[in-house]
Amino acid sequence: MTALSHDRPINGLTDSLTLIGRCIRLNRRNADVMLMSVLLPLLMMALFVYVFGGAINTGTAYINYVVPGIILLCTGYGAASTAMAVADDMNSGMIDRLRSMPIRSFAVLTGHVTASVARNAVSTTIVIGAAIAMGFRPNANVLDWILTCGLLMLYVLAMSWLAAGLGVIARSVESASALSFAMLFLPYLSSAFVPTDTMPSALRGFSAHQPLTPVIETVRALLTGMPVTRGWTALIWCAALLVASFLLATTLYRHRTRK
């Protein structure tokens, strides 16, 4: 933290870059967090492909159907670790130390969110590579891959800011983990693993219209060469979630650090 000094003005970019570097270094030291954010989605993919896949009829090879859902599940695990990292800073005295320095308030959360995006980029790449080794055969061209990466980036940013907000209000790392459970559970109530029209009618309406379903279906369409029918819906949901999560996280942070 030597780059932070009272002797000279520090702009928001410098603050953010300094704290981004700190969070990335913490990621490298906490290899177990990175391992779990990759290992759990891989285990889930193996479970659904090799154990359940033969009994699930989606009209196509099941691995081609399930991989987009696994990718979003992977980002959910990564975002959950962001909530715990923010909660640790909020409750360990680290934030009090930073408040004594001339640091823009948003830079603390920006560091954690950027580190989350970097961590998720690595874990998603590993998951896609493992999926290809297991038989996943995407039909995407270069433009499709660019659009997929852009949509996933927007989704990861939204989930990371939401996780940061949950970490701000959590009173311990354990409670942050509990609060972020919804982000891990929501993919199971979508079209990630089975088509929504196979679900009971009471659940079908929620599953078909919740935010993750159009994102998953758009990623699936882009990667497998299917017609993209819900692209704008996915984009609007991700953008709305990003704006709402950013405002929520920064507002909660200012409120808690005002004391």
C-alpha positions in Angstrom: 0.0 0.0 0.0 3.0 2.3 -0.3 1.5 4.0 -3.4 -1.1 5.6 -1.1 0.1 8.7 0.6 -1.2 11.8 2.2 1.5 13.9 0.6 0.0 14.0 -2.9 -3.5 13.9 -4.4 -4.6 10.5 -5.6 -7.3 10.2 -8.3 -9.9 7.5 -8.5 -8.0 5.5 -11.2 -4.9 5.3 -9.1 -6.9 4.2 -6.1 -8.7 1.5 -8.1 -5.5 0.2 -9.7 -3.8 -0.1 -6.3 -6.7 -2.0 -4.7 -7.2 -4.2 -7.8 -3.5 -5.2 -7.5 -4.1 -6.0 -3.8 -7.2 -8.2 -4.6 -5.4 -10.1 -7.4 -2.5 -10.8 -5.0 -5.0 -12.1 -2.5 -6.5 -14.4 -5.2 -3.1 -15.9 -5.9 -2.6 -16.5 -2.2 -6.0 -18.1 -1.7 -5.6 -20.9 -4.2 -8.2 -22.9 -2.5 -10.9 -20.4 -3.4 -9.9 -20.5 -7.1 -9.7 -24.3 -6.9 -13.2 -24.7 -5.5 -14.7 -22.2 -8.0 -13.4 -24.4 -10.8 -13.7 -27.9 -9.2 -17.3 -27.7 -8.1 -18.7 -26.7 -11.6 -16.5 -29.4 -13.2 -18.0 -32.0 -10.7 -21.5 -30.8 -11.5 -20.9 -31.0 -15.2 -19.5 -34.6 -14.9 -22.5 -35.5 -12.7 -25.1 -34.2 -15.1 -23.4 -35.5 -18.3 -22.3 -38.9 -17.1 -25.0 -39.8 -14.5 -28.2 -37.9 -15.4 -27.5 -37.0 -19.1 -28.6 -40.3 -20.5 -32.1 -40.0 -18.9 -32.7 -36.3 -20.0 -34.0 -35.7 -23.5 -33.3 -32.2 -24.7 -33.4 -32.9 -28.5 -29.6 -32.6 -28.8 -26.5 -34.0 -27.2 -27.0 -33.3 -23.5 -23.4 -31.9 -23.0 -24.1 -29.3 -25.7 -27.3 -28.4 -23.8 -25.8 -28.3 -20.3 -22.5 -26.5 -20.7 -23.9 -22.9 -20.9 -25.7 -23.5 -17.6 -22.5 -24.9 -16.0 -20.6 -21.7 -17.2 -23.1 -19.5 -15.4 -23.0 -21.8 -12.4 -19.2 -21.3 -12.4 -19.5 -17.5 -12.4 -22.0 -17.8 -9.5 -19.4 -19.7 -7.4 -16.8 -17.0 -8.3 -19.1 -14.2 -7.3 -19.9 -15.9 -4.0 -16.2 -15.8 -3.1 -16.3 -12.0 -3.8 -19.0 -11.6 -1.2 -16.8 -13.4 1.4 -13.7 -11.4 0.5 -15.6 -8.1 0.9 -17.1 -9.2 4.2 -13.7 -10.1 5.4 -12.4 -6.6 4.6 -15.4 -5.0 6.2 -15.2 -6.9 9.5 -11.4 -7.4 9.9 -10.5 -3.7 10.3 -9.1 -3.4 6.8 -11.7 -0.8 5.8 -11.0 1.3 8.9 -7.3 1.4 7.8 -8.2 2.4 4.3 -10.5 5.1 5.6 -7.6 6.8 7.2 -6.0 7.2 3.7 -7.1 9.6 0.9 -8.9 6.8 -1.1 -12.1 7.2 -3.1 -14.7 5.0 -1.5 -15.7 3.1 -4.6 -12.1 2.0 -5.2 -12.4 -0.7 -2.5 -15.3 -2.4 -4.1 -13.9 -1.9 -7.6 -10.8 -3.8 -6.6 -12.8 -6.8 -5.5 -15.1 -6.7 -8.5 -12.2 -6.5 -11.0 -10.4 -9.4 -9.3 -13.7 -11.4 -9.5 -13.9 -10.8 -13.2 -10.3 -11.9 -13.7 -10.8 -15.0 -11.6 -14.0 -15.9 -13.4 -12.3 -15.4 -16.8 -9.7 -18.0 -15.8 -12.2 -20.5 -14.3 -14.6 -20.2 -17.2 -11.8 -20.9 -19.7 -10.9 -24.0 -17.7 -14.5 -25.2 -17.6 -14.9 -24.7 -21.4 -11.7 -26.6 -22.0 -12.8 -29.4 -19.8 -16.2 -29.5 -21.5 -14.6 -29.8 -24.9 -12.5 -32.7 -23.6 -15.7 -34.3 -22.4 -17.4 -34.0 -25.8 -18.8 -30.5 -26.0 -18.7 -29.4 -29.7 -19.5 -25.7 -30.1 -20.5 -24.5 -33.6 -19.8 -20.8 -32.9 -17.8 -18.6 -35.3 -15.5 -15.8 -34.2 -18.4 -13.3 -33.9 -20.5 -15.7 -31.9 -17.6 -16.2 -29.4 -17.1 -12.5 -29.1 -20.8 -11.9 -28.4 -20.8 -14.8 -25.9 -17.7 -13.4 -24.1 -19.3 -9.9 -24.0 -22.6 -11.2 -22.6 -20.8 -13.3 -20.0 -18.6 -10.4 -19.0 -21.7 -8.2 -18.4 -23.3 -11.0 -16.4 -20.1 -11.5 -14.3 -19.9 -7.8 -13.6 -23.5 -7.7 -12.5 -23.1 -10.8 -10.2 -19.8 -9.5 -8.8 -21.3 -6.1 -7.9 -24.3 -7.8 -6.3 -21.9 -10.1 -4.3 -20.0 -7.0 -3.2 -23.1 -5.5 -1.9 -24.0 -8.6 0.0 -20.5 -8.7 1.4 -20.9 -5.1 2.7 -24.0 -5.9 4.7 -22.7 -9.2 6.0 -21.4 -9.2 9.6 -19.1 -12.2 9.0 -17.6 -14.2 6.2 -20.0 -17.1 7.1 -23.1 -14.8 6.8 -21.7 -13.5 3.4 -21.6 -17.1 2.2 -25.2 -17.7 3.4 -26.4 -14.5 1.7 -24.8 -15.4 -1.6 -26.5 -18.8 -1.6 -29.3 -17.5 -3.9 -26.8 -16.8 -6.6 -25.7 -20.4 -6.5 -29.2 -21.8 -6.3 -30.9 -19.7 -9.0 -29.4 -21.6 -12.0 -31.1 -24.7 -10.9 -34.5 -22.9 -11.3 -33.8 -22.1 -14.9 -33.3 -23.8 -18.2 -29.7 -24.6 -17.3 -30.1 -28.4 -16.8 -33.6 -29.2 -18.2 -36.0 -27.4 -20.6 -38.5 -25.3 -18.6 -41.5 -26.9 -20.3 -40.7 -30.2 -18.5 -41.2 -28.5 -15.1 -44.5 -28.3 -13.1 -46.7 -25.4 -14.2 -46.3 -23.5 -10.9 -42.5 -23.5 -11.4 -42.5 -23.2 -15.2 -43.5 -19.6 -15.3 -40.8 -18.4 -12.8 -38.1 -20.5 -14.5 -38.9 -19.3 -18.0 -38.9 -15.6 -17.0 -36.2 -15.3 -14.4 -33.1 -13.4 -15.4 -30.7 -16.4 -15.9 -32.9 -18.3 -18.3 -32.6 -15.8 -21.3 -28.8 -15.4 -20.6 -28.3 -19.2 -20.6 -30.5 -19.7 -23.7 -28.6 -16.9 -25.5 -25.2 -18.4 -24.7 -26.5 -21.8 -25.7 -27.7 -20.5 -29.0 -24.5 -18.6 -29.8 -22.3 -21.6 -29.0 -24.3 -24.3 -30.7 -25.4 -22.4 -33.9 -29.1 -22.2 -32.9 -31.2 -19.1 -33.6 -30.8 -16.4 -31.0 -34.3 -15.5 -29.9 -33.8 -13.9 -26.5 -30.6 -12.0 -27.0 -32.1 -8.5 -26.3 -33.9 -9.9 -23.2 -30.6 -11.3 -21.9 -28.8 -8.1 -22.6 -31.4 -5.9 -20.9 -31.5 -8.2 -17.8 -27.7 -8.1 -17.5 -27.5 -4.4 -17.9 -30.4 -3.7 -15.5 -28.8 -6.1 -12.9 -25.5 -4.4 -13.3 -26.8 -0.9 -12.7 -29.0 -2.0 -9.8 -26.2 -4.0 -8.2 -23.6 -1.2 -8.6 -25.9 1.4 -7.1 -26.9 -1.0 -4.2 -23.3 -1.9 -3.4 -21.9 1.6 -3.5 -24.8 3.0 -1.5 -24.5 0.3 1.2 -20.8 0.8 1.4 -21.1 4.6 1.9 -23.8 4.1 4.5 -21.8 1.5 6.5 -18.5 3.5 6.3 -20.1 6.8 7.2 -19.9 6.0 10.9 
